[in-house]
């Protein structure tokens, strides 16, 4: 049962926000914390708490007469949201930017808008998961299917138009070893049906946000063994690869991002239920 409502003021930028704290029982949820106490609760360094404040990722806390910051449970929830949002280090197609926007909206106490953005974020992640899985299936179908006769012998411009990718993209893929195209006696590249099928695989995987190194690894493995588990090749980094290659584990990362998105939405609803929409 709600005991009473207490109005508090919080600085956000140059504006003063008024939010309503719904307080329950003894001690309630309107407890005050020092910077080091907040850091201990969240499991981060006190300087990280200050950095989040400086970056606008949490609301600016009120200060005591001695100048010390005076944090509330709202700040605890905002920090939990931020830590959840930023847990996945590499996100594709602007997902990281979306996550930052959600956290900043929370810092401004714009809970409804933050929830809306989070729902869009989750949908975007699910779309990327679908794209990644589809790319794997396309690769299996194209590489493990029956060999077709060669009915095409296309120039680069014709292939560019057919696949709706730029000629610069084609050049880049070839320079990175993704495809080796035969040349005619006059030096012009001519793309066969097999080349086009491989380009469709590469295009699908690139659209699914696999890196060129991951695609090259898959293509090399497939050339060795048509029965290779393509999904495993794409999502298993070699021991000697760096963090960028590790993050080629896109399906796994996106699955974690989706779970985090659901967690973010739960945190935001919790904040909305405890703190009313801010008034300018």
N, C-alpha and C positions, 0 to 999 in steps of 0.2 A: 504494500500500500504506500502511496506517495505521502510523505510527511508534510512537505511544504515546497514551494517554489522560491528560488532565490535568484535575483538578477545579478549578473556579473558583467563587467566591462572588459573588453580585450582589444588591444591594439593590433590592427592588421594593416601594415603600410602606414598611410597617413589617415586612415579612417578608424573610428571607434565602433566596434561591433558590440551589440548587447545580446547576450544569449541567456536563455533560461536554464538553470540547473535544477533537475528534479532530484531531490535528495531523499534517500531512504535510510531509515533507522539510525542507530548510533554510529557516528563516524561518517556515514553517508558516502557519497561519491565525489564530494567537493573538497577532498583533502588537498593540501598544498605540499609540494615537493621541491627540494633543492635540486640543482643541476646534477650533482653526483648521485643523488637518490634516483633520479630519472634514468641516468645512465646505467645504474646497477639493475634496475627493473628490466630495461630493454636489452641489456647485455652489450652495450657499446661504450666507447670512451666519452667522457664529458665534453671533449672538444667536438665530437661528432654531433652531439645534441646542439651545441652552439652553431655548428656549420649548417645543420638542417634549418635552424632559425634564420640564419643569414640568407639562405637560399630560398626562403619562403615556403619551405616544405612543412612547417608547423606554424601555428599562430604565435605571434610575439607575446611572450608572457608579461604579466605585470611585474613590477619590481618593488622590492621593499624599500624602506627609507635608507637602508645601507647600500642600496644598489643591486643587491642579489636578486636573481631571477626567482619568480614565484610561480612554479608550474602547477597545473591541475590535472585531473584524470582525463580531461579532454586532450591535453598534450600527450599523455601516455597512449591514448587510442590513436592519435595522429601519427605518432612515431611507430606504433605497431603496423599501421597501414603502410607507411613509407617503407619499412623493412620488408614487409610482404611484397610490395610492388616492385622493389628493386632486387629481390632475391635472385632472379634469373638474370645473369650477367649480359647475355647477348640475345636480343630479340629483333626480329626482322620486320620489314614493312611498316615502320613507324610505331610499332607496339611499345617500344621504350618511351617514345614521346607521349603516347597516350597515357602511359602509367604515370609519368611526371605530371601531366595535366590533372589527373585524378587526385594525386596527392596535394597539389597546390590548391585545388578546389576545396579539399577538406580543410586545408590550413586557413581558408577564407570562410569556413563554416557554411559553404554552399553544398550542403549534404545531398539535396535532391539532384542537383546537377552532377555531382560526383557519382552518384548511384547510376544515373543515366549513362554517363561516360564509361562506367565500369561494365554495364551491360553491353555496351557497344564494343568494349575491349574484349570481353569474353567471346562475343560473336566473331570478332576478327580473328581471335586465336583459333577458334573452332574451324573457321574457314581455312586458315593456314594448315591446320592438322589434316583437313580433308584434302587440300592440295598436295600435301606431302605424301599421303597414302595413295592418292590417285597417281602421282608420278611413279611410285614404285610399281603399281599395277600395269601402267602403260609400258614401263621398261620391261617387265616380265613378258607381256604380250608381244611386244615388238621383237625382243631378242630371243625368245624361246618359241616363237611361232614358226610356221613353215616358211622356207626361203621362197621369195617371189622372184619372177623373172625381171630382168632389167628393161623397163619400158621407158625410162627417163634418162636423159643426158642433158642436164640443165647447167646453164651458166650461173655465176654467183648472183647476179641481179635477178634472175628468174627464181632462184631458190629463196632469195630475200623476199620477193613478192609472194611466193607460195606459202612460206612459213610466217610471214608478217613479222620478220625481224630485220634489223638494219644490217647493211653490208659490213659496217664497222664491228657489229657483234659477231658476225660470221668470221671475220678476220681474227678477232680476239680469241674466239674459241679454237680456231686452227692454230694460232700462235702458242696457245697454252697446251697444245697436244691433244685436244679432245677429239679431233678428227683429222685424218690424213686423206686428202683429196688428190686423185690422179690428175695429171695435166695432159692436154693434147700436144701434138707436135709443135703447135704454134705457141705453147706456153700457157694457154688459158686453162683454168680449172674447169673440170666438168664433173658434175655431181650425179652419181648413180642413185638407183632406188635404195640401195643399202645405205648410202651416205645420207639420204633424206630421212630414212627411218631412224638412223642414229641421231640426226639433228633434231628430230621430233622428241626423242628421249631427252636429249640435252636441254632442249627448250623447256620441256615440262619440269625437269628437275630444277632448272635455274629459276623458273617461275615459282617453284615451291621453296625457293631460297636456299638451296644447297650451294655451297661454295664450289668454285671451279676445281679445287683440289679434291673434294669429295666426289664430284662427277668423274674426274679423271681416274680416281681410284676404282670406282665402279666399272667404268668402261674397260679398264685394264683387266680387272678380275673377270668380267664377262667374256672378254676375248679368250681368256684361258679356259673358262668353264661355263657353258651356257646354263648349267643347273645351279649356279651359285645363288645363294640367298641374298638377293639384291638389297633388301631392307637391312639385313645384318651388316653388309659391306658399308652401306651409307652411314649407319649409326654406330659403328665400332671404330674408333680412332686407333691408329697405330701408336705404340708406346712412345715412339720418338717424335710424335707430332706435337705442335705447340697448342696453346689455349684456343687459338682460332680454329684449328682443325678439330679439337675436342668439341667445339660448339657446332660442328657439323651434325652432331646428334640432334637434329632438328625436331624429330618427332617426340623424342624424350623430353627435350627442353620445352616444347610447346605444350606437352601434356602437363608438365609442372606449372607452366604459366597459366594454364586454364584453372588448375586447382587453386593457384594463388589468387586468380581473379575472383573465384567464388569466395575465397576467404576475405578478400578486400570488400566485397559486397556485404558480407556479414558484418564486418567491422563498421562499415559506413551506416548500415541500418541500426546498429547498436548506438552509434553516435547520434544519429537522427532521433532515436527514441529518448535519449537522455538530454539532448540539447536542442532547443527550439531553433528554427531558422533565424539567422541574425537580422537585426534591424539596423538600418543606417542611421 
